[in-house]
Amino acid sequence: MGNSALKAHLETSQKTGVFQLTGKGLQEFPEELQRLTGNLRTVDLSNNKIEVLPAFIGSFQQLKSLTIASNKLTSLPNDIGKLKKLETLVLNGNQLQQLPAAVGQLKALRTLSLSGNQFREFPGGLGTLRQLDMLDLSKNHIQAVPAGVAELQAIEINLNQNQISALSPEVSRCPRLKVLRLEENCLELPSIPSSILTSSSVSLLSVEGNLFEVKKLRDLEGYEKYMERFTATKKKFT
């Protein structure tokens, strides 16, 4: 991609606060963006070949949305924790296996999308994200949902298409959790904690494509209570 094209993008971004450069084969995060650290609110570099996020990412203090989906990222720099206004972080389709602890400092974060990466364990340290609404960890290699999940403030957690065979009962203690997606995993019926049905705030539990028939859920203690929440929520949206 020529310098003149990049220059034109930079000029537009200076006016709009939006920098979008997708599918251009970029191998590096454009250094030229450092000129716009005070302007940029949205950056989208999806469908490129970026392997590393530079430390200067932390200087974009106005940034609200960062999308680097379908690249080649294997890790994130600690400086990402400096993005105090960041509300949306989309890193789908990379090669991430873990998150730096600094992600827990993103106090404004509402959406964290990590679908299609290389996570084998459920990432820890996200309980400090008090504004988090949506956590997408679908299409990874996660095998268990640990007790620490109870600290999460998310309204929706998407764990579809992992390898989950163990689900901690602590998930029922997530204070704001309404939607829990566990489709196409390795769960057996006894692995579903009855507390999710009896005493959680979950009103949509998606478990199609596991090692049991969905209709068997009806046999579990608390299924009626869960259905009351499910029906009440459905009525709200009809």
C-alpha positions as a printed Julia matrix, in Angstrom:
238×3 Matrix{Float64}:
   0.0     0.0    0.0
   1.45    3.37  -1.07
   2.34    6.22   1.26
  -0.08    8.54  -0.53
  -3.0     6.18   0.21
  -2.0     5.96   3.86
  -1.59    9.74   4.01
  -5.11   10.2    2.66
  -6.45    7.8    5.31
  -4.61    9.71   8.03
  -6.03   13.04   6.86
  -9.56   11.64   6.91
  -9.0    10.13  10.34
  -7.79   13.44  11.71
 -11.21   14.9   10.86
 -13.42   11.92  11.75
 -11.6    10.22  14.62
 -12.02    6.92  12.76
  -9.15    4.94  11.17
 -10.24    1.92   9.15
  -7.79   -0.03   7.01
  -8.94   -3.62   6.5
  -7.72   -6.39   4.21
  -4.61   -4.56   2.99
  -1.98   -7.15   3.97
  -0.48   -4.88   6.63
   2.24   -6.68   8.58
   2.68   -3.99  11.21
   0.47   -1.61  13.16
   0.97    1.69  11.25
   3.5     3.83  13.15
   2.07    6.91  11.46
  -1.02    6.59  13.67
   1.04    8.01  16.53
   0.34   11.45  15.07
  -3.35   10.95  15.88
  -3.15    9.76  19.49
  -5.29   12.7   20.62
  -7.91   12.24  17.86
  -8.7     8.59  17.33
 -11.83    7.11  18.86
 -12.15    4.08  16.53
  -9.45    1.89  14.95
 -10.26   -1.11  12.71
  -7.36   -3.08  11.21
  -9.19   -6.36  10.55
  -8.08   -8.91   7.95
  -4.41   -7.97   7.85
  -1.24   -9.84   8.88
  -0.26   -7.91  12.01
   1.72  -10.06  14.47
   2.5    -7.52  17.2
   0.71   -4.61  18.82
   3.28   -1.9   19.63
   3.68   -0.45  23.14
   2.57    2.96  21.85
  -0.98    1.56  21.6
  -1.31    2.8   25.18
  -1.02    6.42  24.08
  -4.42    6.48  22.31
  -6.2     7.95  25.32
  -9.42    8.82  23.44
  -9.83    5.35  21.87
 -13.25    3.78  22.44
 -13.18    0.92  19.92
 -10.25   -1.24  18.8
 -10.83   -4.01  16.25
  -7.91   -6.17  15.09
  -9.82   -9.28  14.01
  -8.34  -11.89  11.65
  -4.68  -11.0   12.06
  -1.74  -12.97  13.5
  -1.5   -11.64  17.05
   0.0   -14.1   19.56
   0.09  -11.73  22.54
  -0.93   -8.26  23.73
   1.34   -5.62  25.27
   0.79   -4.53  28.89
   0.34   -0.99  27.61
  -3.12   -1.93  26.37
  -4.25   -1.42  29.97
  -3.73    2.33  29.57
  -6.76    2.68  27.26
  -9.05    4.01  29.99
 -11.88    4.96  27.61
 -11.89    1.72  25.58
 -15.4     0.22  25.42
 -15.0    -2.37  22.63
 -12.05   -4.7   22.04
 -12.46   -7.17  19.16
  -9.6    -9.64  18.61
 -11.45  -12.52  16.93
  -9.47  -14.84  14.67
  -5.96  -14.39  16.02
  -3.56  -16.78  17.79
  -3.89  -15.55  21.37
  -3.47  -18.1   24.16
  -3.72  -15.74  27.12
  -4.34  -12.12  28.11
  -1.98   -9.85  30.02
  -3.17   -8.88  33.51
  -3.32   -5.28  32.21
  -6.6    -6.08  30.37
  -8.2    -6.0   33.83
  -7.45   -2.25  33.93
  -9.78   -1.45  31.02
 -12.43   -0.02  33.34
 -14.75    1.23  30.58
 -14.74   -2.04  28.59
 -18.2    -3.3   27.63
 -17.45   -5.81  24.86
 -14.52   -8.24  24.76
 -14.49  -10.52  21.7
 -11.88  -13.28  21.58
 -13.63  -15.8   19.33
 -11.46  -18.08  17.18
  -8.18  -17.86  19.11
  -6.03  -20.5   20.87
  -7.24  -20.23  24.47
  -7.03  -23.53  26.36
  -8.0   -22.01  29.7
 -10.7   -19.54  30.63
  -8.85  -16.2   30.99
  -8.63  -14.93  34.56
  -8.48  -11.4   35.93
 -11.6   -10.11  34.16
 -13.64   -9.65  37.34
 -12.34   -6.09  37.66
 -14.17   -5.09  34.44
 -17.27   -3.72  36.14
 -18.84   -2.43  32.9
 -18.39   -5.65  30.9
 -21.61   -6.67  29.14
 -20.42   -9.19  26.56
 -17.6   -11.74  26.7
 -17.15  -13.87  23.57
 -14.78  -16.83  23.92
 -16.42  -19.05  21.29
 -14.33  -21.22  18.93
 -11.38  -21.73  21.27
 -10.02  -24.85  23.03
 -11.26  -24.16  26.57
 -11.91  -27.34  28.55
 -13.33  -26.04  31.84
 -15.16  -23.04  33.29
 -13.43  -22.37  36.64
 -14.82  -21.05  39.94
 -13.27  -17.63  39.3
 -15.97  -17.0   36.7
 -18.24  -15.92  39.61
 -16.5   -12.53  39.65
 -17.52  -11.67  36.09
 -20.0    -8.84  35.58
 -20.91   -9.91  32.02
 -24.54  -10.09  30.93
 -23.68  -12.57  28.17
 -20.89  -15.15  28.01
 -20.46  -17.03  24.73
 -18.51  -20.3   25.03
 -19.91  -22.06  21.96
 -17.6   -24.46  20.09
 -14.99  -25.14  22.76
 -14.1   -28.44  24.46
 -15.76  -27.76  27.8
 -16.53  -30.84  29.91
 -16.49  -29.18  33.36
 -18.64  -26.24  34.46
 -18.15  -24.78  37.94
 -21.37  -24.25  39.96
 -19.9   -20.81  40.77
 -21.1   -19.64  37.36
 -24.54  -19.33  38.97
 -23.15  -16.56  41.2
 -22.36  -14.21  38.29
 -24.41  -11.19  39.41
 -25.58   -9.93  35.99
 -25.39  -13.05  33.81
 -28.51  -13.49  31.67
 -27.23  -15.41  28.63
 -24.86  -18.39  28.83
 -24.0   -20.04  25.5
 -22.39  -23.49  25.68
 -23.35  -25.02  22.33
 -21.13  -27.68  20.72
 -19.0   -28.57  23.73
 -18.29  -31.84  25.57
 -20.76  -31.48  28.45
 -22.68  -34.41  29.84
 -25.99  -33.84  31.63
 -24.55  -34.29  35.17
 -21.97  -31.59  34.32
 -24.72  -28.92  34.28
 -24.86  -27.52  37.84
 -28.48  -27.4   39.02
 -27.7   -24.04  40.68
 -27.7   -22.45  37.21
 -31.35  -23.49  36.93
 -32.42  -22.94  40.53
 -30.62  -19.86  41.77
 -28.85  -17.95  38.99
 -30.13  -14.99  36.96
 -29.55  -16.89  33.67
 -32.66  -16.69  31.5
 -31.15  -18.21  28.34
 -29.0   -21.33  28.64
 -27.92  -22.62  25.21
 -26.6   -26.19  25.33
 -27.38  -27.72  21.92
 -24.72  -30.01  20.47
 -23.32  -31.47  23.7
 -23.22  -35.11  24.87
 -26.89  -35.23  25.89
 -30.29  -34.45  24.41
 -31.42  -30.92  25.25
 -34.86  -32.16  26.3
 -33.15  -34.04  29.18
 -32.6   -30.66  30.83
 -36.22  -30.98  31.94
 -35.18  -33.78  34.28
 -32.86  -31.51  36.27
 -33.84  -29.91  39.55
 -34.82  -26.27  39.05
 -35.81  -26.56  35.4
 -39.24  -25.0   36.13
 -37.59  -22.03  37.83
 -35.31  -21.55  34.85
 -38.29  -21.71  32.46
 -40.08  -19.01  34.47
 -37.1   -16.68  33.9
 -36.86  -17.72  30.24
 -40.56  -17.02  29.62
 -40.52  -13.7   31.49
 -37.56  -12.52  29.42
 -39.17  -13.68  26.19
 -42.32  -11.71  26.98
 -40.26   -8.55  27.44
 -39.02   -8.79  23.88
 -42.28   -9.71  22.16
